Amino acid sequence: MSVSSTQCFFVLLLIAAARGYARGWHREIITTAISLGSVLFLTIGGGDALAQMLFVGLPDLLRGVNPHLNLATAPANPSVDAITLVLFTVLGHFAGSHYGSAPKSAQHRFSGVIAGSMTGLALTYYITRQLLPVTTFGVTSPSSALVTTWIIGLFGIGLMLLLFLALVRK
């Protein structure tokens, strides 16, 4: 079985929309603004400028002024882009949760779906176009013995967790 990029995109979009529904319009619009700003910043080359500042400019500043200093340019580093994207996404989530009010009606939740979908669309676009442009995923079907073993194990763990929660609540 193979999973196409369109299917992955659709699943990620549904996850983001569900998250927007759960958080509501007021919280999700703050997250969307910060996420769209970070994607724009990284798309126009902000990640390279940030890498240049961190890996070349800051060490030069700390070394002091030297007229014979040979300045090398920072290589294109996709890990700086990935770390920046994750940090700004988490920052947007916390800012939206802190400064946005909880949804008060179903209309606020359904409006959050739109904002959540836009956040998911922007993040998925940047990840698939910039960070992982040629990555494909192959998914293999598990054997029936493996499925049987995992189902029994997960059922047992679930029962133990329910028993533990029941004992803790008393």
KEZAPA-663641 format. One record per residue (C-alpha): residue number from 0; x, y, z. Coordinates in steps of 0.25 Angstrom, whole numbers, plus 5000, padded with zeros to 4 digits. Each point is the difference from the previous one (the first is absolute). Layout:
N
<i: NUM; east: X; north: Y; up: Z>
...
//
This chain:
170
<i: 0; east: 5000; north: 5000; up: 5000>
<i: 1; east: 5005; north: 5014; up: 4997>
<i: 2; east: 4996; north: 5013; up: 5005>
<i: 3; east: 5000; north: 5012; up: 4991>
<i: 4; east: 5004; north: 5014; up: 5003>
<i: 5; east: 4986; north: 5004; up: 4998>
<i: 6; east: 4994; north: 4990; up: 5010>
<i: 7; east: 5011; north: 5005; up: 5010>
<i: 8; east: 4996; north: 5014; up: 4997>
<i: 9; east: 4985; north: 4998; up: 5002>
<i: 10; east: 5003; north: 4992; up: 5014>
<i: 11; east: 5008; north: 5012; up: 5005>
<i: 12; east: 4990; north: 5010; up: 4996>
<i: 13; east: 4989; north: 4992; up: 5007>
<i: 14; east: 5008; north: 4999; up: 5012>
<i: 15; east: 5003; north: 5015; up: 5000>
<i: 16; east: 4985; north: 5003; up: 4998>
<i: 17; east: 4996; north: 4991; up: 5011>
<i: 18; east: 5010; north: 5007; up: 5009>
<i: 19; east: 4994; north: 5014; up: 4996>
<i: 20; east: 4986; north: 4994; up: 5003>
<i: 21; east: 5004; north: 4997; up: 5014>
<i: 22; east: 5007; north: 5013; up: 5003>
<i: 23; east: 4990; north: 5009; up: 4994>
<i: 24; east: 5002; north: 5013; up: 4991>
<i: 25; east: 5006; north: 5009; up: 5010>
<i: 26; east: 5011; north: 4991; up: 5004>
<i: 27; east: 5003; north: 4994; up: 4986>
<i: 28; east: 5001; north: 5014; up: 4993>
<i: 29; east: 5011; north: 5004; up: 5009>
<i: 30; east: 5007; north: 4987; up: 4997>
<i: 31; east: 4997; north: 5002; up: 4985>
<i: 32; east: 5006; north: 5014; up: 5000>
<i: 33; east: 5013; north: 4995; up: 5006>
<i: 34; east: 5001; north: 4988; up: 4992>
<i: 35; east: 4998; north: 5007; up: 4987>
<i: 36; east: 5010; north: 5011; up: 5004>
<i: 37; east: 5010; north: 4989; up: 5003>
<i: 38; east: 4998; north: 4993; up: 4986>
<i: 39; east: 5001; north: 5013; up: 4993>
<i: 40; east: 5013; north: 5003; up: 5008>
<i: 41; east: 5006; north: 4987; up: 4996>
<i: 42; east: 4995; north: 5000; up: 4986>
<i: 43; east: 5007; north: 5013; up: 4996>
<i: 44; east: 5013; north: 4995; up: 5006>
<i: 45; east: 4999; north: 5004; up: 5015>
<i: 46; east: 5006; north: 4986; up: 5004>
<i: 47; east: 5012; north: 5003; up: 4992>
<i: 48; east: 5002; north: 5014; up: 5006>
<i: 49; east: 4997; north: 4994; up: 5014>
<i: 50; east: 5011; north: 4989; up: 4997>
<i: 51; east: 5010; north: 5010; up: 4995>
<i: 52; east: 4997; north: 5009; up: 5013>
<i: 53; east: 5002; north: 4988; up: 5009>
<i: 54; east: 5011; north: 4992; up: 4994>
<i: 55; east: 5008; north: 5012; up: 4994>
<i: 56; east: 4997; north: 5013; up: 5006>
<i: 57; east: 4999; north: 4996; up: 5014>
<i: 58; east: 5013; north: 4993; up: 5001>
<i: 59; east: 5007; north: 5012; up: 4993>
<i: 60; east: 4994; north: 5009; up: 5010>
<i: 61; east: 5005; north: 4992; up: 5011>
<i: 62; east: 5014; north: 4999; up: 4994>
<i: 63; east: 5001; north: 5015; up: 4999>
<i: 64; east: 5004; north: 5008; up: 4989>
<i: 65; east: 5012; north: 4994; up: 4992>
<i: 66; east: 5004; north: 5006; up: 4986>
<i: 67; east: 5006; north: 4987; up: 4995>
<i: 68; east: 4987; north: 4992; up: 5003>
<i: 69; east: 4996; north: 4991; up: 4989>
<i: 70; east: 4984; north: 5000; up: 5000>
<i: 71; east: 4994; north: 4988; up: 4995>
<i: 72; east: 4985; north: 4999; up: 4996>
<i: 73; east: 4991; north: 4991; up: 5008>
<i: 74; east: 4995; north: 4988; up: 4991>
<i: 75; east: 4986; north: 4999; up: 4997>
<i: 76; east: 4995; north: 4992; up: 5012>
<i: 77; east: 4986; north: 4994; up: 5000>
<i: 78; east: 5001; north: 4996; up: 5015>
<i: 79; east: 5000; north: 5015; up: 5003>
<i: 80; east: 4987; north: 5002; up: 4992>
<i: 81; east: 4994; north: 4988; up: 5007>
<i: 82; east: 5003; north: 5004; up: 5014>
<i: 83; east: 4995; north: 5014; up: 4997>
<i: 84; east: 4987; north: 4995; up: 4994>
<i: 85; east: 4998; north: 4991; up: 5012>
<i: 86; east: 5003; north: 5011; up: 5010>
<i: 87; east: 4991; north: 5010; up: 4994>
<i: 88; east: 4989; north: 4990; up: 4998>
<i: 89; east: 5001; north: 4996; up: 5015>
<i: 90; east: 5001; north: 5015; up: 5004>
<i: 91; east: 4987; north: 5003; up: 4991>
<i: 92; east: 4993; north: 4989; up: 5007>
<i: 93; east: 5003; north: 5005; up: 5014>
<i: 94; east: 4997; north: 5014; up: 4997>
<i: 95; east: 4987; north: 4996; up: 4994>
<i: 96; east: 4997; north: 4992; up: 5012>
<i: 97; east: 5004; north: 5011; up: 5010>
<i: 98; east: 4994; north: 5012; up: 4993>
<i: 99; east: 4988; north: 4995; up: 4992>
<i: 100; east: 4987; north: 4997; up: 5007>
<i: 101; east: 4993; north: 4987; up: 5001>
<i: 102; east: 4990; north: 4997; up: 4989>
<i: 103; east: 4986; north: 5004; up: 5006>
<i: 104; east: 4991; north: 4994; up: 4988>
<i: 105; east: 5000; north: 4990; up: 4989>
<i: 106; east: 5003; north: 5012; up: 4990>
<i: 107; east: 5013; north: 5003; up: 5007>
<i: 108; east: 5004; north: 4985; up: 4999>
<i: 109; east: 4996; north: 4999; up: 4985>
<i: 110; east: 5007; north: 5013; up: 4997>
<i: 111; east: 5012; north: 4994; up: 5007>
<i: 112; east: 5000; north: 4989; up: 4989>
<i: 113; east: 5003; north: 5011; up: 4990>
<i: 114; east: 5012; north: 5006; up: 5007>
<i: 115; east: 5005; north: 4986; up: 5004>
<i: 116; east: 4999; north: 4995; up: 4986>
<i: 117; east: 5008; north: 5013; up: 4995>
<i: 118; east: 5011; north: 4997; up: 5011>
<i: 119; east: 5001; north: 4985; up: 4995>
<i: 120; east: 5000; north: 5004; up: 4986>
<i: 121; east: 5012; north: 5010; up: 5002>
<i: 122; east: 5008; north: 4991; up: 5009>
<i: 123; east: 4998; north: 4988; up: 4990>
<i: 124; east: 5003; north: 5008; up: 4988>
<i: 125; east: 5013; north: 5005; up: 5006>
<i: 126; east: 5004; north: 4986; up: 5005>
<i: 127; east: 4997; north: 4993; up: 4987>
<i: 128; east: 5006; north: 5011; up: 4991>
<i: 129; east: 5012; north: 5004; up: 5008>
<i: 130; east: 5004; north: 4990; up: 5011>
<i: 131; east: 4996; north: 4987; up: 4993>
<i: 132; east: 4999; north: 5003; up: 4985>
<i: 133; east: 5003; north: 4986; up: 4995>
<i: 134; east: 4996; north: 4991; up: 5011>
<i: 135; east: 4991; north: 4988; up: 4998>
<i: 136; east: 4994; north: 4991; up: 5010>
<i: 137; east: 4998; north: 4985; up: 4998>
<i: 138; east: 4990; north: 4993; up: 5009>
<i: 139; east: 5000; north: 4985; up: 5001>
<i: 140; east: 4988; north: 4992; up: 5005>
<i: 141; east: 5003; north: 4992; up: 5013>
<i: 142; east: 4999; north: 4985; up: 5001>
<i: 143; east: 4988; north: 4994; up: 5007>
<i: 144; east: 5008; north: 4994; up: 5011>
<i: 145; east: 5006; north: 5014; up: 5003>
<i: 146; east: 4986; north: 5006; up: 5000>
<i: 147; east: 4995; north: 4990; up: 5010>
<i: 148; east: 5011; north: 5002; up: 5009>
<i: 149; east: 4999; north: 5015; up: 5000>
<i: 150; east: 4985; north: 5000; up: 5002>
<i: 151; east: 5001; north: 4990; up: 5012>
<i: 152; east: 5011; north: 5009; up: 5006>
<i: 153; east: 4993; north: 5013; up: 4998>
<i: 154; east: 4987; north: 4994; up: 5006>
<i: 155; east: 5008; north: 4995; up: 5012>
<i: 156; east: 5007; north: 5014; up: 5002>
<i: 157; east: 4986; north: 5007; up: 4998>
<i: 158; east: 4993; north: 4991; up: 5011>
<i: 159; east: 5012; north: 5003; up: 5010>
<i: 160; east: 4999; north: 5015; up: 4997>
<i: 161; east: 4985; north: 5000; up: 5002>
<i: 162; east: 5002; north: 4991; up: 5013>
<i: 163; east: 5010; north: 5010; up: 5005>
<i: 164; east: 4992; north: 5012; up: 4997>
<i: 165; east: 4988; north: 4994; up: 5007>
<i: 166; east: 5008; north: 4997; up: 5013>
<i: 167; east: 5006; north: 5014; up: 5000>
<i: 168; east: 4987; north: 5007; up: 4999>
<i: 169; east: 4995; north: 4992; up: 5013>
//
